[in-house]
Amino acid sequence: MIEAPASNSRFVVLRNAFFSGVLLLAPLWVTIWALGKIIDILGGTFRPLYERVLPLSLHDIPLLWDLMATLVVVACITALGLLSQYVFGKLFLHFVERFVQNIPGVGAVYNSVKQVVATFGSERRNLFSKVVLVQFPRPGSWTLGFLASKQQGEAQSRTGPETWTIFVPTSPNPTSGYLLLLPSTEIIELDMSVGDGMKMIISGGAVTPEWKAKPQPLAGP
């Protein structure tokens, strides 16, 4: 057997080590890049409002002022969220929302963004109690779905003894999907959270949540 030269082996080791380092640093780099973009967009947008009143000697540190402006914007957004929990805040936000929706063109964009945000919001996630596996669109083909309800209404009662309501979202856009009424015996409940299920669907299956199999009980003699 002919052995590969040692130089080639070292090159392979170094190449693999390089790519391993890239994979380790990529999440950190993306996080720093995203934070920098957020600070640049938020702080840079509001910088002209206060830059005029700053001494010229302080204009050399724009990053500091962008960071401070970003913190102010975040604080204002948080205050708006707290205000929305009270009656006066709800009425004010409702008035603003109605005004925006009546603007031609802008209202359509606003409603679309609101629908997407509502899909990933805590209120929508709370509507789904479980992530499940169902055979769809044909037997033998499995897909992720969300358990919407176990309540037995007219539609459920007319289809079988125990029928559950399942929502199967489309991937990677979960704002649309299919409403299925399936027998509970054909549904497999999963341990993953609803948030992890959403991540897997949005990523098209590229993100797979970690899962540790539960130890099976030992069989008796």
N, CA, C and O of each residue as an XYZ file, in Angstrom:
884
protein
N       0.857     -1.192      0.000
C       0.000      0.000      0.000
C       0.891      1.241      0.000
O       1.872      1.315      0.740
N       0.533      2.215     -0.844
C       1.296      3.450     -0.932
C       0.711      4.467      0.030
O      -0.468      4.809     -0.063
N       1.536      4.955      0.960
C       1.074      5.919      1.940
C       1.177      7.333      1.365
O       2.079      7.640      0.586
N       0.226      8.189      1.771
C       0.229      9.578      1.324
C       1.404     10.314      1.941
O       1.772     10.029      3.081
N       1.997     11.246      1.225
C       3.121     12.010      1.778
C       2.714     12.720      3.061
O       1.559     13.102      3.246
N       3.709     12.886      3.951
C       3.423     13.532      5.228
C       2.980     14.973      5.036
O       2.160     15.480      5.801
N       3.525     15.641      4.004
C       3.163     17.036      3.759
C       1.683     17.164      3.441
O       1.027     18.108      3.882
N       1.147     16.202      2.664
C      -0.284     16.233      2.346
C      -1.115     16.021      3.592
O      -2.162     16.650      3.748
N      -0.669     15.142      4.490
C      -1.406     14.888      5.726
C      -1.439     16.143      6.595
O      -2.470     16.479      7.177
N      -0.296     16.834      6.675
C      -0.278     18.069      7.468
C      -1.191     19.115      6.855
O      -1.872     19.850      7.571
N      -1.206     19.183      5.518
C      -2.078     20.158      4.853
C      -3.542     19.875      5.161
O      -4.316     20.799      5.414
N      -3.925     18.595      5.140
C      -5.307     18.240      5.441
C      -5.665     18.613      6.872
O      -6.755     19.118      7.140
N      -4.720     18.353      7.806
C      -4.971     18.694      9.212
C      -5.140     20.194      9.375
O      -6.054     20.644     10.065
N      -4.263     20.975      8.742
C      -4.358     22.426      8.845
C      -5.628     22.950      8.179
O      -6.270     23.868      8.687
N      -5.981     22.365      7.048
C      -7.204     22.791      6.358
C      -8.429     22.529      7.217
O      -9.293     23.395      7.354
N      -8.507     21.338      7.796
C      -9.646     21.013      8.659
C      -9.682     21.909      9.892
O     -10.750     22.324     10.343
N      -8.467     22.208     10.446
C      -8.415     23.088     11.612
C      -8.888     24.490     11.253
O      -9.564     25.147     12.044
N      -8.526     24.945     10.050
C      -8.957     26.279      9.615
C     -10.472     26.354      9.513
O     -11.084     27.293     10.023
N     -11.081     25.374      8.861
C     -12.534     25.382      8.704
C     -13.242     25.209     10.046
O     -14.321     25.761     10.261
N     -12.628     24.437     10.950
C     -13.209     24.316     12.293
C     -13.190     25.665     13.004
O     -14.156     26.029     13.675
N     -12.080     26.417     12.858
C     -12.024     27.741     13.450
C     -13.042     28.691     12.849
O     -13.640     29.501     13.556
N     -13.239     28.589     11.526
C     -14.244     29.429     10.871
C     -15.630     29.136     11.421
O     -16.405     30.053     11.691
N     -15.939     27.859     11.587
C     -17.250     27.483     12.108
C     -17.449     27.962     13.542
O     -18.566     28.294     13.940
N     -16.366     27.997     14.318
C     -16.473     28.472     15.700
C     -16.663     29.986     15.751
O     -17.404     30.492     16.594
N     -15.997     30.705     14.855
C     -16.051     32.161     14.882
C     -17.245     32.728     14.129
O     -17.638     33.869     14.374
N     -17.833     31.957     13.215
C     -18.924     32.480     12.380
C     -20.103     32.998     13.201
O     -20.572     34.106     12.938
N     -20.606     32.241     14.191
C     -21.734     32.794     14.977
C     -21.380     34.089     15.691
O     -22.192     35.013     15.744
N     -20.152     34.163     16.249
C     -19.733     35.384     16.939
C     -19.626     36.545     15.961
O     -20.049     37.661     16.261
N     -19.057     36.276     14.787
C     -18.910     37.334     13.787
C     -20.265     37.841     13.313
O     -20.473     39.047     13.182
N     -21.178     36.923     13.058
C     -22.512     37.326     12.603
C     -23.216     38.136     13.683
O     -23.886     39.123     13.379
N     -23.068     37.726     14.951
C     -23.698     38.465     16.046
C     -23.151     39.877     16.148
O     -23.918     40.831     16.285
N     -21.821     40.023     16.083
C     -21.204     41.354     16.148
C     -21.631     42.190     14.949
O     -21.925     43.377     15.087
N     -21.664     41.570     13.774
C     -22.069     42.299     12.563
C     -23.509     42.776     12.678
O     -23.818     43.909     12.309
N     -24.398     41.919     13.190
C     -25.804     42.298     13.330
C     -25.970     43.431     14.336
O     -26.735     44.366     14.097
N     -25.249     43.353     15.476
C     -25.321     44.430     16.460
C     -24.794     45.738     15.887
O     -25.353     46.807     16.131
N     -23.708     45.639     15.121
C     -23.165     46.841     14.491
C     -24.150     47.463     13.515
O     -24.285     48.685     13.459
N     -24.839     46.627     12.747
C     -25.833     47.133     11.805
C     -26.991     47.798     12.534
O     -27.472     48.852     12.118
N     -27.441     47.174     13.632
C     -28.553     47.748     14.403
C     -28.157     49.113     14.955
O     -28.925     50.073     14.879
N     -26.944     49.187     15.513
C     -26.479     50.464     16.063
C     -26.332     51.500     14.961
O     -26.681     52.666     15.144
N     -25.812     51.068     13.811
C     -25.618     52.005     12.699
C     -26.951     52.506     12.159
O     -27.089     53.685     11.831
N     -27.934     51.612     12.068
C     -29.232     52.017     11.514
C     -29.994     52.906     12.493
O     -30.457     53.988     12.131
N     -30.120     52.439     13.740
C     -30.882     53.214     14.728
C     -30.137     54.484     15.140
O     -30.667     55.590     15.042
N     -28.896     54.303     15.601
C     -28.138     55.468     16.055
C     -27.803     56.424     14.932
O     -27.901     57.640     15.095
N     -27.400     55.870     13.770
C     -27.052     56.726     12.644
C     -28.238     57.521     12.128
O     -28.072     58.626     11.612
N     -29.444     56.960     12.265
C     -30.641     57.671     11.810
C     -30.934     58.886     12.674
O     -31.328     59.938     12.170
N     -30.739     58.733     13.983
C     -31.076     59.816     14.899
C     -29.880     60.724     15.217
O     -30.042     61.730     15.908
N     -28.683     60.383     14.722
C     -27.512     61.190     15.026
C     -27.648     62.642     14.564
O     -27.271     63.545     15.312
N     -28.177     62.908     13.349
C     -28.286     64.309     12.921
C     -29.149     65.164     13.840
O     -29.020     66.388     13.842
N     -30.034     64.536     14.626
C     -30.919     65.316     15.487
C     -30.171     65.954     16.649
O     -30.528     67.040     17.106
N     -29.123     65.268     17.126
C     -28.396     65.805     18.286
C     -26.961     66.198     17.954
O     -26.289     66.815     18.779
N     -26.477     65.851     16.755
C     -25.093     66.138     16.412
C     -24.841     67.643     16.312
O     -23.725     68.110     16.537
N     -25.875     68.386     15.978
C     -25.708     69.831     15.826
C     -25.384     70.519     17.155
O     -24.706     71.546     17.183
N     -25.871     69.945     18.241
C     -25.664     70.589     19.547
C     -24.405     70.097     20.238
O     -24.048     70.603     21.302
N     -23.725     69.118     19.650
C     -22.501     68.590     20.264
C     -21.308     69.438     19.852
O     -21.265     69.939     18.729
N     -20.353     69.602     20.730
C     -19.117     70.302     20.343
C     -18.393     69.543     19.239
O     -18.492     68.319     19.145
N     -17.664     70.279     18.404
C     -16.955     69.655     17.289
C     -15.939     68.630     17.770
O     -15.649     67.666     17.061
N     -15.397     68.827     18.963
C     -14.392     67.898     19.487
C     -14.971     66.521     19.789
O     -14.227     65.546     19.894
N     -16.296     66.431     19.928
C     -16.943     65.154     20.229
C     -17.464     64.452     18.981
O     -18.014     63.355     19.073
N     -17.297     65.074     17.816
C     -17.769     64.449     16.581
C     -16.857     63.314     16.128
O     -17.201     62.568     15.212
N     -15.706     63.181     16.760
C     -14.748     62.151     16.331
C     -15.074     60.775     16.883
O     -14.400     59.802     16.548
N     -16.088     60.678     17.718
C     -16.463     59.378     18.295
C     -17.930     59.092     17.967
O     -18.759     59.010     18.873
N     -18.257     58.940     16.682
C     -19.666     58.729     16.309
C     -20.237     57.416     16.833
O     -21.439     57.312     17.081
N     -19.360     56.397     17.005
C     -19.858     55.109     17.480
C     -20.464     55.232     18.866
O     -21.490     54.615     19.154
N     -19.836     56.025     19.728
C     -20.351     56.209     21.085
C     -21.728     56.850     21.048
O     -22.638     56.415     21.754
N     -21.886     57.881     20.228
C     -23.172     58.575     20.161
C     -24.235     57.714     19.485
O     -25.410     57.772     19.848
N     -23.819     56.912     18.497
C     -24.771     55.980     17.879
C     -25.245     54.947     18.895
O     -26.424     54.593     18.922
N     -24.322     54.462     19.734
C     -24.683     53.492     20.760
C     -25.659     54.111     21.763
O     -26.647     53.484     22.145
N     -25.375     55.347     22.187
C     -26.266     56.010     23.136
C     -27.636     56.255     22.518
O     -28.658     56.072     23.180
N     -27.664     56.669     21.249
C     -28.943     56.882     20.572
C     -29.721     55.580     20.450
O     -30.945     55.567     20.587
N     -29.004     54.473     20.189
C     -29.673     53.168     20.097
C     -30.298     52.787     21.426
O     -31.421     52.284     21.465
N     -29.571     53.025     22.526
C     -30.113     52.718     23.855
C     -31.355     53.556     24.145
O     -32.312     53.070     24.748
N     -31.334     54.816     23.714
C     -32.511     55.673     23.909
C     -33.701     55.149     23.122
O     -34.825     55.128     23.623
N     -33.448     54.720     21.873
C     -34.535     54.178     21.044
C     -35.091     52.905     21.665
O     -36.306     52.714     21.710
N     -34.203     52.026     22.148
C     -34.654     50.784     22.789
C     -35.486     51.100     24.023
O     -36.502     50.451     24.269
N     -35.059     52.100     24.807
C     -35.818     52.493     25.998
C     -37.198     53.030     25.609
O     -38.187     52.743     26.283
N     -37.264     53.799     24.541
C     -38.558     54.333     24.085
C     -39.473     53.219     23.613
O     -40.674     53.242     23.884
N     -38.911     52.237     22.906
C     -39.727     51.110     22.440
C     -40.250     50.310     23.632
O     -41.405     49.884     23.643
N     -39.381     50.109     24.647
C     -39.811     49.394     25.848
C     -40.926     50.151     26.556
O     -41.903     49.554     27.007
N     -40.772     51.477     26.653
C     -41.819     52.289     27.282
C     -43.123     52.206     26.498
O     -44.207     52.185     27.081
N     -43.012     52.159     25.172
C     -44.214     52.025     24.352
C     -44.898     50.687     24.606
O     -46.126     50.610     24.663
N     -44.088     49.622     24.759
C     -44.664     48.319     25.068
C     -45.372     48.299     26.407
O     -46.433     47.691     26.546
N     -44.779     48.971     27.405
C     -45.432     49.055     28.717
C     -46.709     49.883     28.631
O     -47.714     49.550     29.259
N     -46.667     50.967     27.852
C     -47.842     51.822     27.710
C     -48.991     51.088     27.034
O     -50.159     51.332     27.338
N     -48.647     50.171     26.101
C     -49.686     49.459     25.357
C     -50.495     48.508     26.240
O     -51.555     48.036     25.828
N     -50.004     48.222     27.454
C     -50.714     47.317     28.349
C     -51.830     48.014     29.114
O     -52.632     47.362     29.783
N     -51.883     49.340     29.017
C     -52.918     50.096     29.714
C     -53.986     50.562     28.723
O     -53.750     50.600     27.515
N     -55.150     50.913     29.240
C     -56.285     51.258     28.392
C     -55.961     52.452     27.510
O     -56.230     52.427     26.309
N     -55.380     53.508     28.099
C     -55.070     54.694     27.314
C     -54.086     54.360     26.192
O     -54.238     54.821     25.060
N     -53.075     53.549     26.523
C     -52.103     53.168     25.505
C     -52.727     52.347     24.397
O     -52.394     52.533     23.226
N     -53.630     51.440     24.745
C     -54.289     50.625     23.724
C     -55.127     51.485     22.790
O     -55.137     51.260     21.580
N     -55.841     52.483     23.351
C     -56.650     53.365     22.519
C     -55.769     54.205     21.588
O     -56.098     54.402     20.418
N     -54.652     54.695     22.119
C     -53.745     55.502     21.301
C     -53.155     54.678     20.158
O     -53.121     55.134     19.016
N     -52.686     53.456     20.468
C     -52.102     52.602     19.439
C     -53.151     52.182     18.409
O     -52.844     52.050     17.225
N     -54.383     51.975     18.861
C     -55.449     51.623     17.931
C     -55.717     52.768     16.956
O     -55.931     52.538     15.766
N     -55.705     53.999     17.463
C     -55.915     55.167     16.613
C     -54.787     55.298     15.585
O     -55.043     55.544     14.406
N     -53.545     55.133     16.034
C     -52.399     55.225     15.132
C     -52.459     54.122     14.075
O     -52.177     54.367     12.902
N     -52.826     52.910     14.490
C     -52.916     51.783     13.567
C     -53.970     52.031     12.495
O     -53.731     51.775     11.314
N     -55.121     52.522     12.897
C     -56.184     52.820     11.930
C     -55.728     53.895     10.946
O     -56.037     53.822      9.757
N     -54.988     54.902     11.444
C     -54.494     55.972     10.582
C     -53.525     55.415      9.533
O     -53.612     55.757      8.354
N     -52.596     54.550      9.978
C     -51.607     53.980      9.056
C     -52.277     53.077      8.029
O     -51.903     53.095      6.856
N     -53.260     52.289      8.450
C     -53.927     51.365      7.545
C     -54.727     52.082      6.466
O     -54.979     51.505      5.409
N     -55.128     53.310      6.704
C     -55.902     54.065      5.719
C     -55.035     54.790      4.699
O     -55.556     55.394      3.761
N     -53.714     54.736      4.872
C     -52.811     55.361      3.900
C     -52.649     54.410      2.713
O     -52.229     53.269      2.908
N     -52.968     54.842      1.488
C     -52.851     53.945      0.317
C     -51.431     53.418      0.155
O     -50.464     54.177      0.221
N     -51.318     52.129     -0.054
C     -50.008     51.493     -0.232
C     -49.339     51.160      1.074
O     -48.880     50.035      1.269
N     -49.275     52.116      1.970
C     -48.623     51.893      3.264
C     -49.425     50.911      4.103
O     -48.848     50.079      4.804
N     -50.759     50.999      4.040
C     -51.607     50.108      4.831
C     -51.404     48.649      4.475
O     -51.391     47.790      5.357
N     -51.242     48.354      3.166
C     -51.032     46.961      2.740
C     -49.717     46.422      3.277
O     -49.647     45.284      3.741
N     -48.665     47.250      3.214
C     -47.362     46.818      3.730
C     -47.435     46.618      5.240
O     -46.894     45.647      5.768
N     -48.100     47.531      5.930
C     -48.228     47.439      7.381
C     -48.954     46.164      7.794
O     -48.528     45.474      8.720
N     -50.054     45.851      7.105
C     -50.820     44.648      7.447
C     -50.012     43.381      7.193
O     -50.106     42.421      7.957
N     -49.212     43.375      6.117
C     -48.396     42.198      5.816
C     -47.337     41.987      6.889
O     -47.134     40.867      7.360
N     -46.658     43.078      7.277
C     -45.634     42.969      8.316
C     -46.268     42.573      9.646
O     -45.702     41.772     10.390
N     -47.437     43.128      9.947
C     -48.117     42.801     11.197
C     -48.488     41.322     11.240
O     -48.415     40.690     12.293
N     -48.888     40.771     10.086
C     -49.247     39.352     10.044
C     -48.035     38.476     10.309
O     -48.123     37.487     11.036
N     -46.891     38.845      9.710
C     -45.673     38.060      9.923
C     -45.233     38.134     11.380
O     -44.871     37.119     11.975
N     -45.262     39.346     11.960
C     -44.867     39.515     13.360
C     -45.786     38.730     14.286
O     -45.333     38.115     15.250
N     -47.086     38.757     13.984
C     -48.043     38.034     14.821
C     -47.799     36.533     14.771
O     -48.069     35.821     15.738
N     -47.288     36.056     13.640
C     -47.024     34.621     13.509
C     -45.948     34.170     14.477
O     -46.018     33.062     15.009
N     -44.940     35.024     14.714
C     -43.832     34.646     15.579
C     -43.967     35.224     16.974
O     -43.096     35.002     17.815
N     -45.041     35.962     17.243
C     -45.225     36.563     18.546
C     -45.617     35.538     19.586
O     -45.994     34.410     19.269
N     -45.518     35.960     20.846
C     -45.821     35.051     21.959
C     -47.289     34.656     21.962
O     -47.628     33.537     22.349
N     -48.180     35.576     21.527
C     -49.595     35.245     21.543
C     -49.897     34.106     20.574
O     -50.661     33.197     20.902
N     -49.294     34.151     19.367
C     -49.549     33.090     18.408
C     -48.926     31.779     18.859
O     -49.515     30.713     18.683
N     -47.716     31.858     19.450
C     -47.062     30.630     19.909
C     -47.867     29.954     21.004
O     -47.886     28.727     21.102
N     -48.539     30.764     21.839
C     -49.336     30.186     22.912
C     -50.576     29.479     22.397
O     -51.165     28.662     23.104
N     -50.982     29.791     21.153
C     -52.137     29.109     20.590
C     -51.822     27.641     20.316
O     -52.715     26.795     20.340
N     -50.566     27.346     20.057
C     -50.148     25.983     19.753
C     -49.515     25.378     20.995
O     -48.546     25.914     21.533
N     -50.056     24.279     21.440
C     -49.575     23.681     22.681
C     -48.480     22.649     22.457
O     -47.704     22.369     23.370
N     -48.405     22.077     21.252
C     -47.453     21.000     21.010
C     -46.991     21.015     19.561
O     -47.712     21.440     18.658
N     -45.762     20.535     19.367
C     -45.278     20.233     18.023
C     -45.541     18.756     17.755
O     -45.248     17.907     18.597
N     -46.084     18.453     16.601
C     -46.463     17.077     16.310
C     -45.939     16.655     14.940
O     -45.558     17.489     14.118
N     -45.927     15.373     14.719
C     -45.627     14.790     13.417
C     -46.891     14.159     12.860
O     -47.583     13.411     13.552
N     -47.187     14.468     11.604
C     -48.343     13.869     10.944
C     -47.925     13.434      9.548
O     -46.961     13.953      8.986
N     -48.648     12.491      9.005
C     -48.384     12.040      7.648
C     -49.160     12.938      6.677
O     -50.388     12.892      6.601
N     -48.410     13.746      5.947
C     -49.009     14.717      5.035
C     -47.960     15.095      3.998
O     -46.799     15.276      4.366
N     -48.307     15.221      2.729
C     -49.647     15.152      2.119
C     -50.091     13.752      1.702
O     -51.155     13.594      1.103
N     -49.281     12.731      2.014
C     -49.674     11.355      1.689
C     -49.152     10.439      2.766
O     -48.222     10.815      3.480
N     -49.706      9.257      2.916
C     -49.196      8.293      3.895
C     -47.738      7.952      3.616
O     -47.356      7.721      2.469
N     -46.942      7.923      4.649
C     -45.520      7.643      4.511
C     -44.663      8.880      4.386
O     -43.438      8.787      4.466
N     -45.277     10.049      4.190
C     -44.556     11.320      4.116
C     -44.877     12.118      5.368
O     -46.026     12.505      5.582
N     -43.857     12.370      6.207
C     -44.080     13.006      7.500
C     -43.733     14.486      7.447
O     -42.803     14.888      6.747
N     -44.470     15.283      8.176
C     -44.212     16.714      8.245
C     -44.507     17.232      9.647
O     -45.254     16.618     10.409
N     -43.903     18.377      9.973
C     -44.141     19.001     11.268
C     -45.455     19.774     11.253
O     -45.810     20.410     10.261
N     -46.157     19.704     12.359
C     -47.383     20.467     12.532
C     -47.496     20.937     13.973
O     -46.666     20.594     14.815
N     -48.513     21.714     14.245
C     -48.739     22.232     15.594
C     -50.134     21.840     16.066
O     -51.120     21.984     15.344
N     -50.186     21.347     17.285
C     -51.464     20.976     17.866
C     -52.205     22.245     18.257
O     -51.808     22.943     19.191
N     -53.281     22.539     17.541
C     -54.054     23.758     17.792
C     -55.101     23.546     18.877
O     -55.334     24.428     19.704
N     -55.737     22.364     18.873
C     -56.793     22.131     19.856
C     -57.135     20.646     19.907
O     -57.057     19.931     18.908
N     -57.518     20.205     21.114
C     -58.073     18.864     21.301
C     -59.580     18.922     21.533
O     -60.225     17.899     21.761
N     -60.122     20.114     21.472
C     -61.557     20.284     21.725
C     -62.375     19.584     20.659
O     -62.054     19.643     19.472
N     -63.434     18.919     21.095
C     -64.273     18.138     20.193
C     -65.522     18.944     19.823
O     -66.541     18.882     20.510
N     -65.421     19.705     18.718
C     -66.567     20.437     18.211
C     -67.356     19.589     17.229
O     -67.183     18.372     17.158
N     -68.223     20.245     16.474
C     -69.053     19.499     15.525
C     -68.209     18.822     14.463
O     -68.391     17.639     14.177
N     -67.270     19.585     13.870
C     -66.459     19.010     12.800
C     -65.641     17.831     13.305
O     -65.520     16.817     12.619
N     -65.078     17.962     14.505
C     -64.261     16.869     15.048
C     -65.121     15.667     15.414
O     -64.736     14.529     15.149
N     -66.273     15.905     16.016
C     -67.120     14.808     16.481
C     -67.689     14.005     15.323
O     -67.931     12.806     15.468
N     -67.903     14.632     14.192
C     -68.481     13.931     13.047
C     -67.465     13.086     12.278
O     -67.842     12.297     11.411
N     -66.162     13.252     12.597
C     -65.138     12.512     11.857
C     -64.605     11.300     12.601
O     -64.011     10.418     11.981
N     -64.800     11.230     13.905
C     -64.279     10.075     14.638
C     -64.438     10.249     16.123
O     -64.904     11.293     16.580
N     -64.052      9.230     16.897
C     -64.222      9.281     18.350
C     -63.352     10.352     19.011
O     -63.809     11.021     19.938
N     -62.117     10.527     18.560
C     -61.236     11.555     19.122
C     -60.385     12.134     17.994
O     -59.416     11.519     17.551
N     -60.759     13.310     17.546
C     -60.084     13.975     16.442
C     -59.469     15.271     16.934
O     -60.133     16.078     17.584
N     -58.194     15.466     16.618
C     -57.498     16.679     17.035
C     -57.355     17.630     15.862
O     -57.334     17.213     14.704
N     -57.254     18.930     16.183
C     -57.080     19.954     15.156
C     -55.599     20.296     15.053
O     -54.974     20.704     16.032
N     -55.049     20.123     13.858
C     -53.622     20.320     13.613
C     -53.438     21.394     12.547
O     -54.133     21.410     11.532
N     -52.487     22.288     12.798
C     -52.114     23.283     11.794
C     -50.749     22.925     11.236
O     -49.773     22.832     11.981
N     -50.677     22.722      9.924
C     -49.426     22.399      9.246
C     -49.002     23.627      8.443
O     -49.598     23.904      7.403
N     -47.986     24.373      8.898
C     -47.561     25.573      8.175
C     -46.710     25.225      6.963
O     -46.111     24.152      6.894
N     -46.668     26.144      6.015
C     -45.795     25.984      4.865
C     -44.392     26.453      5.227
O     -44.219     27.269      6.133
N     -43.407     25.945      4.529
C     -42.013     26.293      4.788
C     -41.419     26.945      3.538
O     -41.656     26.458      2.432
N     -40.659     28.024      3.680
C     -40.182     28.662      4.918
C     -41.103     29.777      5.421
O     -40.754     30.476      6.372
N     -42.270     29.954      4.798
C     -43.192     31.018      5.197
C     -44.344     30.418      5.984
O     -45.285     29.897      5.386
N     -44.295     30.478      7.325
C     -45.332     29.817      8.127
C     -46.602     30.629      8.307
O     -47.472     30.241      9.087
N     -46.732     31.770      7.591
C     -47.950     32.555      7.732
C     -49.136     31.904      7.026
O     -50.282     32.293      7.251
N     -48.868     30.920      6.179
C     -49.947     30.156      5.545
C     -49.737     28.682      5.843
O     -48.655     28.278      6.269
N     -50.755     27.887      5.624
C     -50.640     26.466      5.922
C     -51.944     25.737      5.705
O     -52.827     26.217      4.994
N     -52.064     24.572      6.321
C     -53.220     23.703      6.134
C     -53.805     23.343      7.494
O     -53.082     23.065      8.451
N     -55.111     23.356      7.551
C     -55.829     22.955      8.763
C     -56.282     21.517      8.582
O     -57.056     21.212      7.675
N     -55.796     20.628      9.455
C     -56.098     19.203      9.341
C     -56.862     18.732     10.570
O     -56.555     19.132     11.693
N     -57.841     17.894     10.357
C     -58.553     17.207     11.439
C     -58.167     15.741     11.350
O     -58.574     15.039     10.424
N     -57.377     15.275     12.321
C     -56.820     13.931     12.255
C     -57.141     13.152     13.519
O     -57.247     13.734     14.599
N     -57.298     11.830     13.391
C     -57.457     10.999     14.594
C     -56.215     11.095     15.472
O     -55.094     11.162     14.968
N     -56.416     11.101     16.774
C     -55.287     11.235     17.696
C     -54.299     10.082     17.549
O     -53.120     10.232     17.870
N     -54.769      8.939     17.070
C     -53.886      7.779     16.906
C     -52.909      7.968     15.747
O     -51.922      7.239     15.649
N     -53.171      8.930     14.876
C     -52.291      9.161     13.723
C     -51.361     10.353     13.957
O     -50.702     10.821     13.029
N     -51.310     10.837     15.190
C     -50.508     12.014     15.518
C     -49.433     11.628     16.520
O     -49.716     10.973     17.523
N     -48.200     12.034     16.248
C     -47.076     11.779     17.151
C     -46.685     13.103     17.800
O     -46.277     14.035     17.107
N     -46.807     13.193     19.126
C     -46.428     14.407     19.846
C     -44.916     14.403     20.095
O     -44.350     13.389     20.505
N     -44.279     15.534     19.845
C     -42.834     15.663     19.998
C     -42.488     16.422     21.279
O     -43.330     17.108     21.859
N     -41.228     16.284     21.708
C     -40.754     16.959     22.916
C     -40.290     18.387     22.644
O     -40.216     19.187     23.577
N     -39.973     18.735     21.385
C     -39.432     20.053     21.074
C     -40.456     21.148     21.352
O     -41.665     20.924     21.281
N     -39.953     22.325     21.666
C     -40.833     23.453     21.953
C     -41.422     24.006     20.660
O     -40.943     23.715     19.564
N     -42.473     24.812     20.814
C     -43.095     25.432     19.649
C     -42.108     26.371     18.954
O     -42.089     26.466     17.727
N     -41.281     27.071     19.756
C     -40.284     27.960     19.168
C     -39.275     27.206     18.318
O     -38.912     27.665     17.235
N     -38.815     26.045     18.800
C     -37.875     25.232     18.023
C     -38.533     24.699     16.760
O     -37.898     24.613     15.708
N     -39.807     24.342     16.869
C     -40.521     23.873     15.689
C     -40.619     24.953     14.630
O     -40.465     24.680     13.440
N     -40.878     26.201     15.069
C     -40.937     27.331     14.137
C     -39.587     27.550     13.468
O     -39.525     27.797     12.263
N     -38.495     27.460     14.246
C     -37.162     27.652     13.683
C     -36.871     26.604     12.606
O     -36.300     26.922     11.562
N     -37.260     25.373     12.862
C     -37.006     24.303     11.902
C     -37.787     24.531     10.616
O     -37.279     24.272      9.525
N     -39.020     25.015     10.740
C     -39.850     25.253      9.562
C     -39.337     26.440      8.771
O     -39.252     26.374      7.545
N     -38.991     27.535      9.459
C     -38.525     28.736      8.773
C     -37.213     28.473      8.044
O     -36.989     29.006      6.958
N     -36.341     27.651      8.636
C     -35.045     27.354      8.017
C     -35.148     26.303      6.928
O     -34.140     25.954      6.312
N     -36.342     25.792      6.679
C     -36.480     24.745      5.673
C     -35.843     23.439      6.085
O     -35.460     22.639      5.232
N     -35.723     23.210      7.390
C     -35.129     21.977      7.893
C     -33.636     22.072      8.137
O     -33.022     21.111      8.601
N     -33.027     23.249      7.821
C     -31.579     23.389      8.012
C     -31.215     23.459      9.487
O     -30.124     23.042      9.878
N     -32.124     23.986     10.312
C     -31.892     24.064     11.758
C     -32.631     22.912     12.424
O     -33.859     22.846     12.381
N     -31.888     22.019     13.030
C     -32.473     20.873     13.708
C     -32.260     21.011     15.211
O     -31.118     20.950     15.667
N     -33.314     21.195     15.993
C     -33.165     21.358     17.446
C     -32.514     20.131     18.073
O     -32.747     19.000     17.646
N     -31.694     20.373     19.094
C     -31.059     19.268     19.804
C     -32.113     18.462     20.554
O     -33.097     19.006     21.054
N     -31.885     17.166     20.618
C     -32.839     16.290     21.300
C     -32.086     15.123     21.907
O     -31.287     14.462     21.243
N     -32.353     14.885     23.177
C     -31.774     13.740     23.871
C     -32.880     12.704     24.091
O     -33.885     12.962     24.753
N     -32.659     11.538     23.518
C     -33.663     10.492     23.641
C     -33.827     10.059     25.093
O     -32.848      9.890     25.820
N     -35.057      9.885     25.495
C     -35.320      9.422     26.858
C     -34.938      7.957     26.991
O     -35.267      7.149     26.123
N     -34.248      7.608     28.068
C     -33.858      6.183     28.233
C     -35.081      5.296     28.337
O     -36.031      5.578     29.067
N     -35.021      4.221     27.585
C     -36.133      3.270     27.601
C     -36.055      2.367     28.837
O     -34.965      1.938     29.215
N     -37.188      2.076     29.464
C     -37.180      1.185     30.638
C     -36.705     -0.211     30.263
O     -37.011     -0.725     29.187
N     -35.947     -0.813     31.182
C     -35.450     -2.155     30.923
C     -36.578     -3.157     30.916
O     -37.488     -3.100     31.743
N     -36.508     -4.073     29.977
C     -37.543     -5.099     29.888
C     -37.385     -6.098     31.017
O     -36.268     -6.389     31.445
N     -38.490     -6.617     31.497
C     -38.455     -7.584     32.579
C     -37.954     -8.945     32.138
O     -37.838     -9.188     30.937
N     -37.657     -9.827     33.055
C     -37.144    -11.155     32.702
C     -38.203    -11.970     31.985
O     -37.952    -13.115     31.611
